[in-house]
Amino acid sequence: MKQLNVIDLDGTLLPYDSLTAWVRRFRSKPDTALLFFWWSGLRRLGLLNRSEFLRLTLKRARSAKDYEAFTRQFAQRLLRDLDTVVQERIRC
């Protein structure tokens, strides 16, 4: 299987923002929810910018239990949601 990294800037591949979906899904994990809630509050108050919020989020996510399994499941979901017409173009 080939690996492919894609940045979808215009919404042609996915019908949603995958980064936001990842943060929301990871935020629901019991061992990370409190920190995500705190950082989100700081972000809404303007005390934490977007890049710092994402840096903290990624750092915490990588240290959480079951990160690898979580990431695999999320990747499978992304693959299911990819536009099939675009997938065919990529495969050709």
C-alpha positions in Angstrom: 0.0 0.0 0.0 1.3 3.5 -0.9 1.3 6.2 1.7 0.0 9.6 0.8 -0.1 12.8 2.7 -2.7 15.3 1.4 -3.7 18.8 2.4 -7.3 19.5 1.5 -7.6 23.3 1.3 -10.7 23.6 -0.8 -12.9 20.7 0.6 -12.7 18.5 -2.4 -11.5 15.4 -0.6 -13.4 15.6 2.7 -16.7 17.3 3.6 -15.2 18.5 6.9 -12.1 19.9 8.5 -10.1 16.8 9.5 -8.0 18.7 12.1 -11.1 19.9 13.9 -12.7 16.5 13.8 -9.5 14.9 15.2 -9.4 17.4 18.1 -13.1 16.9 18.9 -12.8 13.2 18.8 -9.6 13.1 20.9 -11.1 15.6 23.3 -13.8 13.1 24.2 -11.3 10.7 25.7 -11.6 10.6 29.5 -7.9 10.9 30.1 -7.5 14.0 28.0 -10.9 15.8 28.3 -10.0 18.1 31.3 -6.9 19.5 29.6 -8.7 20.0 26.3 -11.5 21.8 28.1 -9.0 24.1 29.9 -7.0 24.9 26.7 -10.3 25.5 24.8 -11.3 28.0 27.4 -8.0 29.8 27.2 -8.3 29.8 23.4 -11.8 31.4 23.5 -10.5 34.0 25.9 -7.7 34.9 23.6 -5.0 33.8 26.0 -3.8 30.9 23.8 -3.3 31.3 20.1 -4.3 28.6 17.6 -0.8 27.3 16.9 0.0 27.0 20.7 -3.3 25.3 21.3 -2.6 22.7 18.5 1.0 22.2 19.8 -0.3 21.4 23.3 -3.1 19.3 21.9 -0.7 17.2 19.8 1.8 16.8 22.6 -0.9 15.6 25.0 -2.5 13.3 22.4 0.8 11.6 21.7 1.4 10.8 25.3 -2.2 9.5 26.0 -2.9 5.8 26.3 -4.1 4.1 23.1 -2.8 6.9 20.9 -1.7 4.5 18.1 -5.1 2.6 18.1 -7.0 5.9 18.2 -5.0 7.3 15.3 -5.5 4.1 13.2 -9.3 4.3 13.8 -9.4 8.0 12.9 -7.4 7.3 9.7 -9.8 4.6 8.7 -12.7 7.0 9.2 -11.0 9.6 7.0 -10.5 7.0 4.3 -14.2 6.1 4.4 -15.1 9.7 4.1 -12.8 10.5 1.2 -14.6 11.5 -2.0 -14.6 8.4 -4.2 -14.2 10.3 -7.5 -11.0 11.9 -6.2 -9.8 8.6 -4.8 -10.1 7.1 -8.3 -8.1 9.9 -9.8 -5.3 9.4 -7.2 -5.2 5.6 -8.0 -4.8 6.2 -11.7 
